[in-house]
Amino acid sequence: MRTEVRPPLGRNYDVDGLRLWAHKSGGGTPAVVFLPGAGAVGMDYLRLQEGAAGLATSVIYDRAGTGWSERVDLPRTSTQATDELRAMLGVMDVPGPYVLVGHSLGGLYARHYAQRFPSEVSGLVMLDPAHEDYQAYMPKELVERWEAWDADDAFPDELPDEVVQFYRGLFGAELRDWPEETREPLVDGHVSESWLRVGFDEAKNVEELYDEVRGAGPLPDVPLIVLSSSEVDPFKQAVSQGIPEEALRQEIEGKNRLYTAFAQTVPRGEMRPVEGAGHVTITYRGTGAVLQAIRDVLGNS
């Protein structure tokens, strides 16, 4: 079953028997491909895609089971997600090598793609990427809360209207400057029960995803820029009720240390903090920093 909210742009591609939504713009190589985080969809990166399209071919898409793509059982393996992306780019006639721009869970998939298909990747830009060592850099209080948290318990069978309206307000505020024809379908999708549930379901097997990445070998020697958000945004605040502000600040400090260490694992790696943006809002408020990182990676590829 697919959401009734219709996409205002892009089209469906038949990829190994599944309908995947994607949108391609711009021209030139290497192509820039955006990999959404869990709970995000390709169109969340539309402003970034529009900026990147002035530099090279630029692609946004929804993984199977998410957004406007065909529904499948979730969660899936990283091998499935990266195989699917590779096949989709072939169907779209977008040749490699690629600059992969991965956000959160999408950052983990981008990394795994580069490990599995090193000759097909010319650079990496990661926005607050998921990482298997994340908890090792975090304060004990946060780790204990995360370990006690159960996504199944957190997501009720039916969402109260006040929760829907709360998230509608958050997304509406972030997208207030977007054209109505793209803003309204995107906000409607984000507050639909199916999209909200997918955000939980897709990341349920994150420990297994980490195991896949651990066993996939080193990253290729390509430019890597890791962007680390520096703020606690409204979305983070909404899911952090009862957590002291100091602990949330310590999370950001620990994240910066982790991403610095991660960037140092490759010869051309760099970590850059992004001021004024949080984990979710880095795609909306951090546009300038993200596009600059893409320019720099394209220039060094």
C-alpha positions in Angstrom: 0.0 0.0 0.0 1.4 3.5 -0.9 0.6 6.8 0.6 -2.2 8.8 -1.1 -0.1 11.9 -1.1 1.1 12.4 -4.7 4.6 13.6 -5.5 4.8 17.0 -7.2 7.8 16.1 -9.3 10.0 13.2 -10.3 8.8 9.8 -11.6 8.7 6.1 -10.9 11.4 3.8 -12.2 11.0 0.0 -12.4 14.0 -1.4 -10.6 14.1 -5.2 -10.2 10.3 -5.3 -10.2 9.9 -2.5 -7.7 8.6 1.0 -8.4 11.1 3.5 -7.0 10.5 7.3 -7.0 13.4 9.4 -8.1 14.2 12.9 -9.6 17.2 13.8 -11.7 18.3 17.2 -12.7 21.4 19.1 -13.9 24.2 17.6 -16.0 27.9 16.7 -15.8 30.0 14.2 -13.9 30.6 12.9 -11.4 26.9 12.7 -10.5 25.8 13.7 -7.0 23.4 11.3 -5.3 21.6 12.0 -2.1 20.8 9.2 0.3 18.1 10.1 2.8 18.1 9.4 6.5 15.5 7.2 8.2 12.2 9.1 8.4 13.4 11.4 5.6 12.6 11.2 1.9 14.4 12.3 -1.2 12.4 15.5 -1.6 13.7 16.7 1.8 16.9 17.3 -0.1 15.3 19.2 -3.0 16.9 22.5 -2.2 20.3 20.8 -2.0 19.6 19.0 -5.2 18.8 22.2 -7.0 22.0 23.7 -5.8 24.1 20.7 -6.8 22.4 20.5 -10.2 24.3 23.6 -11.1 27.5 21.6 -10.6 26.7 18.1 -11.9 23.9 15.6 -12.5 22.0 15.4 -9.2 19.7 12.7 -8.0 17.3 12.4 -5.2 15.3 9.2 -4.5 13.2 7.2 -2.1 14.4 3.8 -1.0 11.9 0.9 -1.4 9.5 1.0 1.5 9.8 4.8 2.0 8.3 8.0 0.8 6.7 7.6 -2.7 8.4 4.4 -3.6 6.7 1.0 -3.5 6.1 -0.5 0.0 8.2 -3.4 1.1 8.8 -5.1 4.4 11.1 -3.2 6.7 13.7 -3.2 8.0 16.1 -4.3 5.2 19.8 -5.0 5.0 22.4 -2.5 3.9 23.3 -4.9 1.1 19.8 -4.7 -0.2 19.7 -0.9 0.0 23.1 -0.5 -1.7 22.3 -3.1 -4.4 19.0 -1.3 -5.0 20.7 2.1 -5.4 23.2 0.7 -7.8 20.5 -0.9 -9.9 18.4 2.2 -9.9 21.2 4.4 -11.1 21.7 2.0 -14.0 18.0 2.1 -14.9 18.2 5.9 -14.8 21.2 5.9 -17.1 23.3 7.8 -14.5 26.9 6.4 -14.9 29.4 6.5 -12.1 31.6 7.3 -10.4 29.4 9.2 -7.9 29.7 11.7 -5.1 27.4 10.2 -2.5 25.8 12.6 0.0 24.4 10.5 2.9 22.4 11.8 5.9 22.1 9.8 9.1 21.2 6.3 8.1 21.8 7.3 4.5 25.4 8.1 5.6 25.9 4.5 6.7 24.5 3.3 3.3 26.8 5.7 1.4 29.8 4.4 3.3 28.8 0.7 2.7 28.3 1.5 -1.0 31.8 2.9 -1.2 33.2 -0.1 0.6 31.4 -2.5 -1.7 31.9 -0.7 -5.0 35.0 1.5 -4.5 35.6 2.2 -8.2 32.1 3.7 -8.5 32.6 6.4 -5.8 34.7 9.5 -6.3 33.8 11.3 -3.1 31.7 11.2 0.0 29.8 14.0 1.9 28.2 12.8 5.1 25.6 14.7 7.2 25.5 13.5 10.8 26.1 9.9 9.6 25.1 6.9 11.6 28.2 5.2 12.9 28.8 1.9 14.8 31.0 3.6 17.5 28.5 6.4 18.2 27.6 5.2 21.7 31.2 4.9 22.7 31.5 8.7 22.5 28.3 9.4 24.4 27.6 10.2 28.1 26.5 7.2 30.1 23.1 8.7 30.9 22.2 8.9 27.2 23.4 5.4 26.4 21.3 4.0 29.2 18.2 5.8 27.9 18.8 4.6 24.4 19.2 1.0 25.5 16.0 1.1 27.4 14.0 2.7 24.6 11.7 0.5 22.5 10.5 1.8 19.1 7.4 -0.5 19.2 6.3 1.0 22.5 7.1 4.5 21.3 4.8 4.3 18.3 1.1 3.8 19.2 -1.3 1.9 17.0 -3.1 5.2 16.2 -1.4 8.6 16.3 -3.3 11.2 18.4 -4.3 14.3 16.4 -2.2 16.6 18.6 0.9 14.6 17.7 0.1 15.0 14.0 -0.5 18.7 14.3 2.6 19.1 16.3 4.8 17.6 13.6 2.8 19.5 10.9 3.8 22.7 12.7 7.5 21.6 12.9 7.7 20.7 9.2 5.7 23.6 8.1 8.0 26.0 9.9 11.1 24.4 8.3 9.6 24.5 4.8 7.8 27.8 5.0 9.9 29.4 2.2 9.3 26.4 -0.2 6.8 26.7 -3.0 3.4 25.5 -2.0 3.3 22.8 -4.7 6.3 21.1 -3.1 5.8 22.1 0.5 2.2 20.8 1.0 2.6 17.3 -0.3 5.9 16.9 1.6 4.4 18.1 4.9 1.3 15.9 4.3 3.5 12.9 3.7 5.6 13.5 6.8 2.7 13.7 9.1 1.0 10.6 7.6 1.0 7.6 9.9 2.7 5.4 7.2 5.6 7.8 6.7 6.1 8.3 10.5 6.0 4.6 11.1 8.5 3.9 8.3 11.0 6.2 10.0 10.9 3.9 13.0 10.8 0.6 11.1 13.7 1.3 8.7 16.3 1.7 11.5 15.1 -1.2 13.7 18.0 -3.4 12.6 20.7 -0.8 13.0 23.0 -3.1 14.9 22.9 -5.6 12.0 23.6 -2.8 9.6 26.7 -1.8 11.7 27.9 -5.4 11.4 27.6 -5.3 7.6 29.7 -2.1 7.5 32.3 -3.5 10.0 32.8 -6.5 7.8 33.0 -4.7 4.5 36.6 -3.4 4.6 38.1 0.1 4.4 36.8 3.1 2.5 38.5 3.9 -0.8 41.0 6.8 -0.9 38.5 9.5 -2.0 37.7 12.9 -0.5 35.4 12.6 2.5 33.8 15.5 4.3 31.8 14.8 7.5 29.4 17.5 8.5 28.3 17.6 12.1 25.3 19.6 13.2 25.9 21.8 16.2 22.4 22.5 17.5 19.6 20.7 19.3 16.8 21.3 16.8 13.0 21.2 17.5 12.7 17.6 16.2 15.5 16.5 18.6 13.8 18.3 21.5 10.5 16.6 20.8 12.0 13.1 21.3 14.3 14.2 24.2 11.7 15.1 26.8 13.2 14.6 30.3 16.8 14.5 29.1 18.9 17.4 30.6 20.1 20.0 28.2 23.6 19.4 29.4 23.4 15.8 28.3 22.2 16.9 24.8 25.2 19.3 24.6 27.5 16.5 25.6 26.1 14.4 22.8 27.0 17.0 20.3 30.5 17.2 21.7 30.9 13.5 21.6 29.6 13.4 18.1 32.2 16.0 17.0 35.0 13.8 18.5 33.6 10.7 16.7 33.3 12.4 13.4 36.8 13.9 13.7 38.2 10.4 14.3 36.2 8.9 11.5 37.4 11.5 9.0 41.0 10.7 10.0 40.6 7.1 8.8 41.1 8.3 5.2 43.9 10.4 3.8 41.6 13.1 2.4 39.0 13.2 5.3 37.8 16.3 7.1 35.2 17.1 9.7 33.3 20.4 9.6 30.8 21.6 12.2 27.6 23.2 10.9 26.3 26.0 13.1 22.7 26.8 13.3 21.4 23.4 12.3 20.4 20.2 14.1 20.3 16.5 13.1 17.0 16.8 11.2 17.3 20.4 10.1 20.8 20.2 8.6 19.1 19.5 5.3 17.0 22.6 5.5 19.1 25.1 7.5 22.6 23.9 6.5 22.2 24.3 2.8 25.2 26.6 2.4 27.6 24.3 4.3 26.4 21.2 2.5 26.7 22.7 -1.0 30.1 24.0 -0.1 31.2 20.5 0.9 29.8 19.1 -2.3 31.7 21.7 -4.3 34.9 20.9 -2.4 34.6 17.2 -2.9 33.8 17.6 -6.6 36.8 19.8 -7.0 39.1 17.2 -5.3 37.7 14.1 -6.9 
